[in-house]
Amino acid sequence: MASNTKATSVKRKNKQEKAGRDRKNALARKSTASSIELFAALGEPGKPAPKTK
């Protein structure tokens, strides 16, 4: 039977790896702006672009 220390250290390692993977997955879900967000500053299609200050 494994020692309590070994079991705890393995659980900690797995938990840290999972946290890193969850963080990366969360970033990947919103890594690319949508086309609406990309072209929002250009205004509506067929109309002139809004004036900038």
C-alpha positions as CSV (number, residue, x, y, z in Angstrom):
1,M,0.0,0.0,0.0
2,A,1.3,3.5,-0.9
3,S,2.2,5.9,1.9
4,N,-0.1,8.8,2.7
5,T,2.7,11.2,1.7
6,K,3.1,9.7,-1.8
7,A,-0.7,9.6,-2.3
8,T,-1.0,13.3,-1.2
9,S,1.9,14.4,-3.5
10,V,0.4,12.6,-6.5
11,K,-3.0,14.2,-5.8
12,R,-1.4,17.6,-5.5
13,K,0.5,17.1,-8.8
14,N,-2.7,16.0,-10.6
15,K,-4.7,18.9,-9.2
16,Q,-2.1,21.4,-10.3
17,E,-1.9,19.9,-13.8
18,K,-5.7,20.0,-14.1
19,A,-5.8,23.6,-12.9
20,G,-3.3,24.5,-15.6
21,R,-5.2,22.6,-18.3
22,D,-8.5,24.3,-17.2
23,R,-6.9,27.7,-17.3
24,K,-5.5,27.1,-20.8
25,N,-8.9,25.7,-22.0
26,A,-10.6,28.8,-20.7
27,L,-8.2,31.1,-22.5
28,A,-8.6,29.0,-25.7
29,R,-12.4,29.4,-25.6
30,K,-12.0,33.2,-26.1
31,S,-8.7,33.5,-27.9
32,T,-10.1,34.8,-31.2
33,A,-12.4,37.8,-31.5
34,S,-15.6,37.2,-33.4
35,S,-16.2,38.9,-36.8
36,I,-18.7,41.2,-35.1
37,E,-16.1,42.3,-32.6
38,L,-13.4,42.6,-35.3
39,F,-15.4,44.9,-37.5
40,A,-17.5,46.8,-35.0
41,A,-15.4,49.9,-35.3
42,L,-16.0,50.0,-39.1
43,G,-19.7,50.7,-38.7
44,E,-22.6,49.1,-40.6
45,P,-22.1,47.7,-44.1
46,G,-22.9,50.1,-46.9
47,K,-22.6,53.2,-44.6
48,P,-19.6,55.4,-44.1
49,A,-17.2,54.6,-41.3
50,P,-17.8,56.6,-38.1
51,K,-15.6,59.6,-37.6
52,T,-12.7,59.3,-35.1
53,K,-11.6,62.1,-32.9
